[in-house]
Amino acid sequence: MPMPRSKPSSATASPASSSLAPTRLLVITNGIGEDSVGAELVRRLPPSITAHAYPTLGSGQYYAGVCEIVGPRASLASAGSRVASGTIAQDVAGGLLGTVPPGLAFMHRVRHAYDRVLVIGDFIGVGGCFLSGIRGVTYVDVYKTGYGSPYLGIERWVIGKTCRTVFSRHPSLVESLQADGIDARAAGNVMMDTIPRAGIDIKSLRTRPLAVTLLPGSREQTAANFALQVDALRRLPEALRPDVFLALAGGVEPEALARAANLAWTGLNFTGDLTIHAFRGALGDLLDESDVVLSQAGTATIQSLGSRRPVLSFTRPGDRVKRHRDESRLFGDARWLVQDDPREIGDALAALLGNDIDRTRRGGIGQQRIGGPGAIDQIIASLRA
């Protein structure tokens, strides 16, 4: 992978070349959902900014065809998911600690090669910048919500030393950073600015009064999740049967889903006793035409809730109870959480589909808790400043 050229010093860069040269931006993300947000943001950058992506975990497939990918990437057994108990110990046993030095070494080498550095994710990315000598970071915190743990003292100190601007999701988080003299802003939820769309006419596929979108996730349980969701749909009475759509995450093979759910994949949709229309990169189009979302995803769940769509999810044995409890503080009644039993999932789905008033109530809670769009313009303006 070619390394970006070093940033010229003020002594060698002429005024003309400085004014004409594009701003060189490094985007650091640390997970599949963060990659999707980062890729959508890069797509919307003006021509005056040239971006490279450093997805620290996984293949970085969302950046493919969007911008150049740089840096070493860790491959973890958990794929970064912390839903199940014991994933941290599993990752450590699988070599997690060994992935840290190469990443820090790369960041140290390129610390002067970019005009701007954008971190999207949790505090880990900021911590990596601090340790590798990168300063003046623009940090988009997509994790802390204002409904859970506040910033710790050590986090505020490192952020203050490392970041030029911080975009947080809740005014209370911003106020705690501003009290330490940090330029922090609550401009909206960038995840709501970066919902992928493909301009597909989903309405033309509608045949029934209601519609459901399936989000089975993007990790090793995806096929099993999809099979459970399909089994639940099969249990619905005919009067409540909805149109069904599937948002395929990058890297998920539909053939594997079809086998798990005893359906056939035609190359366009799933067929059998159910018809399921599947699309990649079109979550926003699907949400526009959906009444309920069945989701085991992360970022896409938040985007669904923020779009006023109630979400039905299920837990599995071995899940971290704290994770679900923390999420429920934020989501409230906008997400209905049940056990991984197709009958229980089906009953909850029937209740949601059969009650327009309750769906509207839950959707309103989701939109209020998640927050609306509006951050992306301010983030890009900050990168240009």
ROVOVO-928393 format. One line per field, with one value per residue (C-alpha): residue number from 1; residue in three letters; x negated, y negated, z. Coordinates in Angstrom, 1 decimal, m for minus. Each point is the difference from the previous one (the first is absolute). Example, Ala and Ser with C-alpha at 12.3 -4.5 7.8 and 13.67 -1.06 7.14 Angstrom:
! residues 2
i: [1 2]
aa: [ala ser]
xx: [m12.3 m1.4]
yy: [4.5 m3.4]
zz: [7.8 m0.7]
END
This chain:
! residues 385
i: [1 2 3 4 5 6 7 8 9 10 11 12 13 14 15 16 17 18 19 20 21 22 23 24 25 26 27 28 29 30 31 32 33 34 35 36 37 38 39 40 41 42 43 44 45 46 47 48 49 50 51 52 53 54 55 56 57 58 59 60 61 62 63 64 65 66 67 68 69 70 71 72 73 74 75 76 77 78 79 80 81 82 83 84 85 86 87 88 89 90 91 92 93 94 95 96 97 98 99 100 101 102 103 104 105 106 107 108 109 110 111 112 113 114 115 116 117 118 119 120 121 122 123 124 125 126 127 128 129 130 131 132 133 134 135 136 137 138 139 140 141 142 143 144 145 146 147 148 149 150 151 152 153 154 155 156 157 158 159 160 161 162 163 164 165 166 167 168 169 170 171 172 173 174 175 176 177 178 179 180 181 182 183 184 185 186 187 188 189 190 191 192 193 194 195 196 197 198 199 200 201 202 203 204 205 206 207 208 209 210 211 212 213 214 215 216 217 218 219 220 221 222 223 224 225 226 227 228 229 230 231 232 233 234 235 236 237 238 239 240 241 242 243 244 245 246 247 248 249 250 251 252 253 254 255 256 257 258 259 260 261 262 263 264 265 266 267 268 269 270 271 272 273 274 275 276 277 278 279 280 281 282 283 284 285 286 287 288 289 290 291 292 293 294 295 296 297 298 299 300 301 302 303 304 305 306 307 308 309 310 311 312 313 314 315 316 317 318 319 320 321 322 323 324 325 326 327 328 329 330 331 332 333 334 335 336 337 338 339 340 341 342 343 344 345 346 347 348 349 350 351 352 353 354 355 356 357 358 359 360 361 362 363 364 365 366 367 368 369 370 371 372 373 374 375 376 377 378 379 380 381 382 383 384 385]
aa: [met pro met pro arg ser lys pro ser ser ala thr ala ser pro ala ser ser ser leu ala pro thr arg leu leu val ile thr asn gly ile gly glu asp ser val gly ala glu leu val arg arg leu pro pro ser ile thr ala his ala tyr pro thr leu gly ser gly gln tyr tyr ala gly val cys glu ile val gly pro arg ala ser leu ala ser ala gly ser arg val ala ser gly thr ile ala gln asp val ala gly gly leu leu gly thr val pro pro gly leu ala phe met his arg val arg his ala tyr asp arg val leu val ile gly asp phe ile gly val gly gly cys phe leu ser gly ile arg gly val thr tyr val asp val tyr lys thr gly tyr gly ser pro tyr leu gly ile glu arg trp val ile gly lys thr cys arg thr val phe ser arg his pro ser leu val glu ser leu gln ala asp gly ile asp ala arg ala ala gly asn val met met asp thr ile pro arg ala gly ile asp ile lys ser leu arg thr arg pro leu ala val thr leu leu pro gly ser arg glu gln thr ala ala asn phe ala leu gln val asp ala leu arg arg leu pro glu ala leu arg pro asp val phe leu ala leu ala gly gly val glu pro glu ala leu ala arg ala ala asn leu ala trp thr gly leu asn phe thr gly asp leu thr ile his ala phe arg gly ala leu gly asp leu leu asp glu ser asp val val leu ser gln ala gly thr ala thr ile gln ser leu gly ser arg arg pro val leu ser phe thr arg pro gly asp arg val lys arg his arg asp glu ser arg leu phe gly asp ala arg trp leu val gln asp asp pro arg glu ile gly asp ala leu ala ala leu leu gly asn asp ile asp arg thr arg arg gly gly ile gly gln gln arg ile gly gly pro gly ala ile asp gln ile ile ala ser leu arg ala]
xx: [0.0 m1.6 m0.7 1.4 m2.6 m1.3 1.6 m2.2 m1.4 0.9 m3.5 0.2 3.6 0.7 3.2 1.2 m0.5 1.5 3.2 0.4 m0.9 3.0 0.3 m1.3 2.3 m0.5 3.3 m0.5 2.8 0.2 2.8 2.5 2.6 m2.6 m1.4 3.4 0.4 m3.5 0.5 3.2 m1.7 m2.9 2.5 1.3 m3.4 m0.6 m2.7 m2.3 m0.5 m1.7 0.6 m1.8 1.8 m1.6 2.5 m1.8 2.2 1.0 m0.3 1.4 2.3 2.3 m2.9 m0.5 0.5 0.4 m3.6 m3.4 m0.4 m3.2 m1.6 0.0 3.3 0.8 2.1 1.8 2.1 2.8 m0.3 0.2 3.5 0.4 3.6 m1.1 m1.7 m3.7 m0.8 m2.9 m1.6 0.5 m1.6 m3.0 m0.5 0.2 m2.8 1.8 m3.0 m2.3 2.1 m0.6 m3.8 0.3 3.0 m1.8 m3.1 1.9 1.7 m3.3 m1.6 2.8 0.5 m1.3 1.3 3.6 1.4 3.0 0.8 3.6 0.8 3.5 0.8 m0.7 m2.9 m2.4 m0.7 m0.8 m2.2 m1.9 m0.6 m1.2 m2.5 m1.3 m0.5 2.9 1.6 2.7 2.4 3.7 1.8 3.6 1.1 2.7 0.0 0.8 3.7 0.7 2.2 m2.9 m3.5 m1.4 m3.6 m2.5 m2.5 m2.9 2.1 0.6 m3.7 m1.1 2.6 m1.1 m3.6 0.8 3.1 0.7 3.8 2.3 3.5 2.0 3.6 1.5 m0.2 m0.9 m3.1 m1.0 0.4 m2.3 m2.7 0.6 m0.6 m3.6 m0.4 0.5 1.7 2.9 3.2 3.4 0.9 2.2 m0.6 m2.4 1.5 3.2 m1.9 m1.6 2.8 m0.9 2.4 0.0 3.1 1.9 3.8 1.0 3.6 0.4 m0.7 2.7 3.0 1.3 1.1 m3.1 m3.7 m2.8 m3.8 m2.4 m3.4 m1.6 m3.4 m3.4 m2.0 m0.2 3.6 1.5 1.4 1.4 1.6 1.6 1.4 1.6 1.5 1.4 1.5 1.7 1.5 1.3 2.0 2.0 3.6 0.7 1.9 m3.2 m2.5 m2.1 m2.2 m3.5 m3.2 m3.6 m2.9 m3.1 m3.1 m3.3 m1.7 3.2 0.7 3.7 m0.5 m1.0 3.1 2.2 m1.4 0.5 3.6 1.0 0.6 m1.2 m2.2 0.8 m2.8 2.6 2.1 0.8 2.9 1.9 2.9 m1.2 m1.2 m2.8 m1.4 m3.7 m2.1 m3.5 m0.7 3.7 1.0 1.5 2.2 1.2 0.7 2.1 2.4 m0.1 2.2 m2.1 m3.7 m1.2 m3.6 m3.1 m2.2 m1.9 m0.2 2.9 2.2 m0.7 0.7 3.3 1.1 m1.0 2.2 3.1 0.0 0.6 m2.5 0.5 m3.2 m0.7 m2.6 m2.0 m1.4 m3.5 0.8 m1.4 2.9 m1.7 m0.2 3.8 0.7 m2.1 1.6 3.5 m0.7 m0.4 2.5 2.9 3.2 m1.2 m1.7 1.9 m2.5 1.1 m1.6 m1.4 3.1 1.9 3.4 m0.8 m1.5 3.1 2.4 m1.8 m0.1 3.7 0.8 m2.0 1.5 3.5 m0.2 m0.5 0.1 m2.6 m2.3 0.3 m0.7 m3.1 m1.3 0.3 m2.0 m2.7 m0.3 m0.2 m2.6 m2.3 0.1 0.2 m2.5 m2.0 m3.4 m1.7 0.0 m1.7 m2.5 m1.0 m0.2 m2.3 m2.3 m0.2 m0.8]
yy: [0.0 m3.3 m2.4 m3.5 m2.7 m1.9 m3.4 m2.7 m2.5 m3.6 m0.8 2.1 m0.4 m3.0 m2.0 1.0 3.7 m0.2 m1.6 2.4 3.3 2.0 0.5 3.5 1.8 3.3 1.6 2.5 2.3 3.1 2.3 0.9 m2.5 m2.8 1.0 m0.5 m3.4 m1.0 1.1 m1.9 m3.1 0.3 0.2 m3.4 m1.8 m2.9 0.4 m2.1 2.9 3.2 2.8 3.2 2.5 1.9 2.6 1.6 3.1 2.3 m0.4 m3.5 1.2 m3.0 m2.3 2.2 m2.3 m3.0 m0.9 1.5 2.3 m0.2 1.5 3.5 1.5 2.3 3.1 1.1 3.0 m2.2 m2.4 m2.7 0.9 m0.1 1.4 3.4 0.6 0.8 m1.6 m2.1 3.1 1.9 m2.8 m0.3 3.8 m0.4 m2.6 m3.3 m1.6 0.9 m2.2 m3.1 m0.7 0.1 m2.4 m2.5 0.3 m0.8 m3.0 m1.3 0.3 m2.1 m2.5 m2.8 1.3 m1.4 m3.4 1.3 3.2 1.1 2.7 1.6 2.5 0.3 m1.3 2.7 m1.9 m3.2 1.9 1.4 m3.5 m1.2 2.8 m0.3 m3.8 m1.1 m3.2 m2.4 2.9 m0.5 2.6 1.2 2.1 2.3 2.1 m2.0 m1.0 m2.1 2.8 2.0 m0.6 m3.5 m0.7 1.1 m2.5 1.7 0.0 m3.7 m0.6 2.0 m1.5 m3.5 0.8 1.7 m1.6 m3.3 0.6 2.6 0.9 1.8 1.2 m1.6 m3.5 1.4 1.6 m3.2 m2.0 2.2 m0.4 m3.8 m0.3 1.1 m2.5 2.4 m1.0 2.4 m0.2 1.8 m0.5 3.1 3.7 0.6 3.5 m1.6 m2.0 3.1 2.5 1.6 m0.5 1.4 m1.8 3.2 m0.1 2.2 m1.1 1.8 3.3 m0.5 2.3 0.0 m2.7 0.4 0.7 1.2 m0.4 2.7 m0.9 3.3 m1.5 0.3 2.5 3.8 0.3 m1.8 3.2 1.3 m3.3 m0.1 3.5 m1.0 m3.2 2.0 2.7 m2.8 m1.4 3.4 0.0 m3.1 0.4 m0.7 m3.2 m1.5 1.3 m3.0 m0.7 1.0 m1.6 0.7 m2.4 2.0 m1.1 0.0 3.4 1.9 2.7 0.5 3.6 0.8 m1.8 2.0 3.3 m0.9 m1.1 2.8 m2.5 m0.3 m3.0 m1.1 m2.6 m2.7 1.2 3.0 2.2 2.9 m0.2 m3.7 m2.6 m2.2 m2.8 m0.6 m3.1 m1.3 m3.6 m1.0 0.0 m3.5 1.0 3.1 m1.9 m2.5 2.8 2.0 0.1 2.2 1.1 3.4 m0.7 1.6 m2.7 m2.8 m3.3 0.9 0.6 m3.6 m1.3 1.8 m1.3 m3.5 0.3 0.6 3.7 2.2 2.9 3.5 1.8 3.2 1.1 3.2 2.2 m1.3 m3.7 m2.6 m1.1 m3.4 m0.7 0.5 m2.0 m2.9 0.0 0.1 m3.2 m1.7 1.7 0.3 1.4 m0.8 3.4 3.1 2.7 3.6 3.4 1.9 2.1 m0.2 0.2 m2.9 m2.0 0.7 m1.0 m3.3 m0.7 0.7 m2.3 m2.8 0.5 0.1 m3.2 m3.2 m2.2 1.9 0.0 m3.7 m0.4 2.1 m1.7 m3.4 1.1 1.3 m3.2 m2.0 2.2 0.4 m3.5 m1.4 m0.7 m3.2 0.8 0.9 m3.6 m1.2 2.8 m0.7 m3.8 0.8 2.1 m2.9 m2.6]
zz: [0.0 m1.0 2.9 m0.2 m0.7 3.0 0.8 m1.3 2.5 m0.1 m1.1 m3.2 m1.0 m2.2 0.5 m3.4 0.5 3.5 m1.3 m2.8 1.8 1.3 3.7 0.8 2.5 1.8 1.2 2.9 0.8 2.2 m1.0 m2.7 0.9 0.4 m3.4 m1.6 1.6 m1.1 m3.5 m0.4 1.4 m2.4 m2.9 0.9 0.4 m2.3 m2.7 2.1 2.4 m0.9 2.5 0.9 2.3 2.8 1.1 3.0 0.2 m2.8 m3.8 m0.2 m2.9 0.3 m1.2 m3.1 m3.1 2.3 0.9 0.5 3.0 2.0 3.1 1.7 1.0 2.8 m0.5 3.2 0.7 1.3 m3.0 2.7 1.3 3.7 0.2 1.2 3.3 0.0 m3.3 1.4 1.5 m3.3 m1.9 2.3 m0.2 m3.8 m0.2 0.7 1.8 m2.8 m2.4 2.0 m0.7 m3.8 0.1 2.3 m2.1 m3.2 1.7 1.3 m3.5 m1.7 2.9 m2.2 m3.4 0.3 0.4 2.0 1.9 0.6 2.5 m0.1 2.7 3.7 2.2 m1.2 m3.2 1.9 2.4 m2.9 m1.4 3.4 0.4 m3.6 0.1 m2.2 1.1 m1.3 m0.4 m0.9 2.0 m0.8 3.0 m1.2 3.2 3.1 m0.1 3.1 1.4 1.4 1.4 m0.3 m1.1 2.6 1.3 m1.9 m3.2 0.3 0.6 m3.0 m2.2 1.1 m0.9 m3.3 m1.6 m1.6 m0.3 1.4 m1.3 2.7 m0.2 3.1 1.5 3.4 m1.5 m1.7 3.2 1.9 m2.7 m0.3 3.7 m0.6 m2.8 m2.9 m3.2 0.2 m2.0 0.0 m3.6 m0.6 m0.4 m3.0 m0.3 m1.1 m2.7 m1.4 m0.6 m3.3 m2.9 m3.5 m1.5 m0.4 m0.6 2.9 m0.2 m3.3 1.8 2.6 m0.1 3.6 2.4 2.3 m0.5 2.1 m0.6 1.3 1.3 1.0 0.7 m1.6 2.1 0.6 1.3 m3.0 m1.7 3.3 0.7 m3.4 0.4 3.3 m1.5 m2.9 2.4 1.9 m3.2 m0.9 3.2 m0.9 m0.9 m3.6 0.8 1.5 m2.5 m1.2 m2.9 1.0 m0.9 1.0 0.4 m0.8 1.8 m1.9 m0.1 0.8 m2.7 m0.7 m1.0 3.6 1.3 m2.4 1.2 3.7 m0.6 m2.4 m2.8 m3.6 m1.1 m3.6 m0.2 0.6 2.9 2.3 m1.1 1.5 2.5 0.4 m2.4 1.3 m2.1 0.8 m0.6 0.9 0.8 0.0 3.7 m0.3 m2.9 1.9 3.2 m2.0 m0.9 3.2 3.1 2.3 0.0 1.2 0.9 1.4 m1.4 1.8 m1.9 m2.2 3.0 1.2 m3.5 m0.1 3.4 m0.9 m3.2 2.2 m0.7 3.1 0.3 1.2 1.1 1.8 2.6 m0.1 2.8 0.9 m0.9 2.3 2.1 0.7 m3.7 m0.5 3.2 m1.1 m3.5 1.6 2.0 m3.3 m2.2 2.5 m1.4 m3.6 0.1 1.0 1.3 0.2 0.3 m3.0 m0.4 m3.3 1.7 2.4 m2.9 m2.1 2.7 0.6 m3.7 m0.3 2.9 m1.7 m3.5 1.5 2.0 m2.0 3.1 1.8 m3.0 m0.3 3.8 m0.1 m3.2 1.6 3.0 m2.3 m2.0 3.2 1.7 m3.0 m1.2 m3.5 m2.8 m0.4 1.2 m3.3 m1.4 3.2 0.0 m3.6 0.7 3.0 m2.3 m2.5 2.7]
END
